[in-house]
Amino acid sequence: WIKFFLLGFCAALILRLLVFFTASFADRGRAILSSLLQPALCIVPIFFMRSVIKYDLTFLFIFFSLSIPIAVLTVFLFSFLLDNVGKKTLGVPSLSLFKAFLVNWTENMNAPLEIFLERLGDEMDIKLSLLAFRSGEKVKAVIVVPECHPGPLRNVGSSLLPYMIQDALEDKLQCVASVPHGLLGHGFDLSSQFQSQKVVEGVLSCVDFSHFNSEVTPFIRIRKNGATASCQIFGDCAFVTLTIAPKTMEDLPHELASLIVSEAKNRGLSSTIVVDAHNSINGPFKLDEATRSLRKVAVTSLEEALSAKRSPFEVGAAKVVPKEFGVKEGMGPGGISVIVTKVGTQKTAYVTIDGNNMISGLREKILAMLREIGIVDGEVLTTDTHVVTGVVPTARGYYPIGEAIDHTKLIGYIREVAVKALDDLMPAEVSRRTGTVPNVKVIGEKPIADLCLLIDEAMKQAKRLAVSLFSAAAILLIGLLMLL
């Protein structure tokens, strides 16, 4: 039985070495000592049981002097060869990147992972678009659309950026702030919270609104071939929202926004803000088909809005943060904000929910409820916050709005805040501002693709190495025991 015991010692040692080498930030020396400690304590009693086990201690010393180096060398080779996959793909060791992900998931520490993302990222200028609504001398509401993506996950990078902007603006201006999703994908994720803070500071530097306009167009909605675009022109700025609900929609390409902005400029508009409503998910997303359809309806909505009569308008705004819904249910800390505009007799609502997409069909329920309280049209937007991503063990890694939240309760909150916004309606003026935050690091499309490739290649290599190295180590150790 002593040989089975010694074989178990080796198996436990290899397993502990594997865990410390792959999951601990300790250096190799400390990892080896920590791995040896518990198995060694289990071995100590054997040396006091010599007369019982009748096993020559010389053989034990020989076995330990050979088996421990074999175990250490096996795990060292496993980690060394696995690290090489990351070095060839991204220039960083695979296991160091794995440890950074692991410590984020288990301890919510963002710094280790962001160190890697900062190294991989490239600098670019981030454009900002703001619409501010005021009644009298007080700003009541601000809509901000930064040209970056709120990802990649949890508290890493720009995942929390929509709330950070919202919180900073509401604190500074004492108003309702809305941060809907622009037309950008994960290639525009910021590499760290430090970079996100630079964008927040850039937004705050743009809030000196000076030129206001008192006339806007009605809310125009165009729907064709499953694509929907809405357009409302505030002063000299067109505000365009895009959706293909109730079909699935994911991140829309930045090139589509550029095309729509170009079409608007050709028609005499000096500024256009394009928003991806990001409000329906339930199956595969057909990007090319959606892009073609949305471009057509967006241009049509622009043309109809340009031909519409401009009139004085009113604005009301309100916000609620439901305490019963959190990131595990898919709602970020920004909660729900509603901005209502009244042009003539038409009342329109822009409902923004701090979440990552929305279950198909829920948008239509919300719009139906708004009609019940006298709001004839509007759009439901999500921020696409990724603070909710990587939090729950689901296939997506997160819950879209409405998947883990009771629809009746959610609609009740939206109704409550929409009624407050209606009660808050007052004659208003609008001002638009644009700005640029220079030298902000984004992760970029290529590193994202390389990271996905690294995960795939590292898993394949780990399987190959596990079979070859650990099988060889087992054969060596069994052979050693048989000789002794």
N, C-alpha and C positions, 0 to 999 in steps of 0.2 A: 504493500500500500504506500510505502514511502516514495516510490517512484511516481505514482499518480499524484501524490501530494506535491512533489517537486515540479511535475509538469504543470500542475495548477498554479504554482508559484510563478512559473514563466509566463503562463497565459495572462495572469493578473498583472504582472509587471509590464508586459507588452501593451495591454489595454490601457493601463494607467499612463504609460509613456505616450501612447497615441493621443490620449485626451489632453495631456499637458502640452505636447508639442503642437497640436492643432488648435487648441482652444484657449491656451493661457498666454498672457503677455510676458510671462517670466522668461529670463534667459535660459539657454540650454542647460547650464550647470544646475540652476535651481530646479528646473523641470525634472532633471534626472534624479536629484536628491529627493524631491517631493514624491516622485513616482516610486522610489525604492522604500520609502519610510514604512508604509503600512505592510507591504509584503515581507519586509525584513523583520518587523516585529512579530509576524506570524511564524517566522522561521526560528526565532530565538529559542522557543521551548524545546526544539529538537535537540539542541546541544546539551540540554539537561536530561534528555531521555535516552542517552547512549546505551545504557544497559537494557532498556526495554525494547528499543527498535533494532538493536544489534546491527547497526550500520556503521561502517568505518567512517569516522569524521574526516579522514584524509580525502575520501572520495567526495564528501560533501563540499569541502573546500575547492577541490578540483572542478566540481560541477558548477558551483557558483562563480568561480573565477572565469569560466568559459561561457556559461549561459547568460550572465548579465551583459557582457559585451555583445553577445549575439543579439539579444533583445534590443539593446540600445542602437546597435548598428542597423538593424532591420528597420526600426522606426525612423532613424535618421535618414536612411536612404529613401524611405517612403515620402517623408516631408520634403527632402531636397529635390527629388524628381518631380514631385507635385508642384513645388514652388516654381520650377523652371517653366511650367506651362504659363503661369501668370507673367513671368519675366519676358517670355517671348511674345506674348499677346499684348500686354499693357505696360510692360516695364516695371511691374510690381509683383512681389511674391504672392502666389495664390492663397497661401494660408494666412498671410498678414491681412489680406482683404477679407477672407472668411472670418477672421477674428473680429475685424471691425464691424462687419454685419452682425455677428453674433452678439457682441457687446451692446449694439444698438437695440436689438430685439429683446435681450434679456435685462439690460440695465438702463435702457433709454438714453444711452450716452451717444451723442451725435458727433463729438469731436474726432474720434479715431477714423470714422468713415469719411468725414469731411476733409481730413488731411489728404486722403487719397484722391478725392474728387477735385480738390484744389490743384493737385499736381496734374491731373488729367485735363482740367478745364482750359478754355481759351477766353481771352478778354474780348468783350464787345460792348457797344453802347446800347443801353436799354431805353427805348422810347416810352414816354408816358402820355396818356390822354386823359384829361379830366373834364367833367361837366359839373358845374356848381349851380345850385338853385338857391336864390335868396328871396326873402320877403322883407321889405323895408331894408334895413341895413344888416340883417342877420342871415347868414348862410344856413339853410334848412337841411340841405342834402347835397351830397357829392357822389358822383359815379367816377370810379377810377379804373382804367384798363391799362395795366402795364404790359409791355411786349416781352414777357417771360412766362414760363410755365411753372405752376406751383407743385413741384415734385422734388425728388423722386418718391420718398416715402417717409412716414412717421414725422419725426422732428428734424429730418436731414434736409440740407439745402434750402430750397424755397417752398417746401411743403406747407409751411405755416404762413406764407407771405400774404395771402388775402386777408387773414385776420390781423396780421401785424400792421398792414396799411389801414385797415378799418379802425383798429383800436387807436392808432396814432392820430388819425384824422378826427375821430370822434372826441378824443381828449383835447386836441388843439382847437377845434372849431365848435365843439359842443353841438354837433349835428348828426344826422343819420348818414352813414357812409356805406356804399355798395361797391363791391369789387368783383364784377362778373369776369368770366373767362374769355380771353382773347383767342385768336386763331393761331395757336402755337402748340407744338408737341413737346415730348420729353427732351428733345435736343436743346430746348431753351430752359431746362431746369438750371437754377443757380447752384453753384458748387458748395455753398455753405450758408449758415445763418448770418455770418459776417457780411457776405455779399447781399443777402436779403436786407440787412439793416441799411446798407448803402442805398438800396432802392427806396426804402421807407423814407430816409432822409431826403432823397431826391424828390419824392412826392410832396413832403412837407415844404420844400423850398418852392413849390409851384402854386401854393395856395393863396398867393397875393392876387386874387381875382379883381380886375379893374374895369374891364369893358363888358357891360351887361346888355342883353337884348331882351325886349319884352314881348316879342312875337315868335310864335312857333306854328308848325303845321299840325293837323290832326294826326293821329296814329294810323298808319296805312299798313294793311296786311295783304300779302300776296301768297297764294298757295297753288302749286301746280306740280304734277307728277310726284307727289309725296314730299316735296320740299316747301318749306315755309320761310318767308322773309318778312320782317316788319321794319318799317322805317318811319322815323319822326324827326323832322328837321328843327333843331333848336338854334335860333339865330342863324349863323352861317355854318353850323355843324350838323351833319346827318348822323343819327344814331340808329344803326342797323343791327338787328338780331337775326340769327339763323338757326333753324332746327329742321329735322326730318321726323320729329315725333309724329306718331307713336312708334316709328321704326327706330332701330338702334342707331345711335350716333356716338362717335368717339371724337378725339381731337381732330379738328379740321386744319388743313395746311395753311401756313402763313402766306403762301403764294395766292391763295384765294382772297385773303384780306387785301393784299396788294392790288389785285385785279379790280376789286370793288372800289377801293380808294381811287384808283386811276380812272375808272368809269365816272365816279362822282366828280373828280376834278375836271374831266372833259365836259361835264355838264354845268360847270361854274361853281361847284361847292369847294370852299377852301379847306374844309376839314371833314373827315369822316371817321367815326368810331365803329368798328365791326366787332360784334360779340358772338361767340359760339355759345348758344344757350345751354348746351351740354345737359339735356334734360330728358333723355330717354335711352334705356339700355335693356335689351332682352334678346340676345342672340348675336349673330355676326354682323359686322359693319362693312358695307360696300362703299369704300372711300371714293373711288373714281366716279361712280354713279352719283353719289351724294354731291360731290364737288361740282359736277356739270349742272345738275339741277339747281343747286343753291345759287350758282353764279347767275343763272338766267332770272330767277325770281328776285334776287337782290337788285339787279339792274332795273327790273320792272318796278319794284317798290320805290326805288330812288326816283324814277321818272314820274310816277304818280304823286309822290310826295312833293316834288318840285313844282308840279302843276296845281297843287292844292293851295287854298287860300291860307294865309298866315294871320293869326289872331293873337290878342292878349291871352294869357293863360294863368292858371292857378296851380299851385303845387302843395301837396301834403306828404308828410313822411313819418314813419314810425318803425320801431324795431322791437323784437322780443328774442330773448335767449332762453328757450325751454330748458329748465333744469333737469327734466327727466330724460332728455336725449343727450348723449355724448358721443365721443369718437367711436366707441364700440358699436353704437347704433347707426353710425354713418354721418353724424352731424358734428361739424367743427364748432369751435368756440364763438364764431361770429354770429350764429343763430340765424334769424330770419329778418330781413329788412324789406319794407314795401315803400316804394315811391309812387305816388298817384299824381297824374297830371290831368287837368281839366281844360279842354279847349272847346269853347262854345258849350254845348251840352254833352260832349263826349268825355267820359271819364275812363282813363287808362291806367293800368297798374303794372309796374315792373317789380316783380317779386324775386328777390335774390336769397337763396338758401346756401349756407356755408356747408357744402357737401360735394362729393365726387359723383356726379351724374345722378340719375333718378330712374326709378323703375318705370317702365313703359305703362302708360295709361294714367299715371298719377297727375301729370301736367294737365290733362283734359279735365280731371275731377276738380283741380284747383281753379281752372278758368271758369268752369261751370258754377262753382261757389261764388266767384267774384261777380258773375252776372247776376246772381241772386241778390247781391247787395248794391246793385246799381253801377258796377264797373263793367262797361260793355266789352272791353277787350284788354289785352295786355300780353305779357310773356312771363314765363317762369324760368328763372336762370339759376344755375349753380356756379359756385366759385371754382369747382374742380380742385378744391383743397386736397392735398395728399397726406395731411396729418391723420386722416382716417385709414390710410393704406398701410398694410403690414401689421395691423392691430389685432385682427380676428382671423382664426384658422378656417378661411373659406377658399373656394377655388379662385376667386378674384383677389382675395387678400383684404377685402373691405366690403362694406354694405353700401350700395347706392341708397340715396334718400328714398325711403318707402319700403325697402326690403326688410328691415328689422324694426321699422317704426310703424305704429298703427296709423293707418291713413286718416281715420276719423279724428284722432287726436291732433295729428299734424295739420289737417285742414282747419280744425278748430283754432289752433294758434294763428294760422295765416289769416283766417277770418277776423280774429280779434285785432291783429295788428293792422289789417286793411281798413277796418272800421275806424281805428284811431287815425290813420292817415287821411281818411275822408273827412273826419272831424277837424283835421289840421289844415284843410285846404284854404289857401290865401293867395291873393294876386302875387305873382312872382316874376322874377327876371332870371335869365340864364347867362352864364359865362363859360366859355371853354378855354382851357389852357393845354398847351403841350410842353413837354420838357424832355430832356435827355440826361440819363445818368451814365457818365463815361466810365470805361475800364471796369466793367463788371464781369466776373468770371462765370461763364455758363459751361455746363458739362459737354454739350455738343453732340451731334448725331453719331459721329464715328466712335468716340469712347463708349457711348451707350451700346452701339452694335458690337464693339469689341468686348464689352463687359458680358453681354449675353453669350457671345462666342466662348469667352473664357469659362463661364459656368458650365457650358456643355462639354467643352474639352477637358476641364478639370475633373468632372464627374466620370467621364470615360477613362481618363488616366488613373483615377483613384481605384476604379474597379479592376483595371488591369494590374496595377501595382499590388493591390490587396491579395489578389489570387496568387501572383508569382512570388512576392517577397514573403508573405506570411506562411505560405505553403512550404517554401524553402526553409524558413526558420523552424517550423514545426518538425520537419524531417530531420534537421540537424539536431534539435533538442532531443527528439525521441531516440535518435541514433546514439547520442551522447549518454543518455540514461541506460540504454541497453549495454553499452560498453562498460559502464560503471556498475 
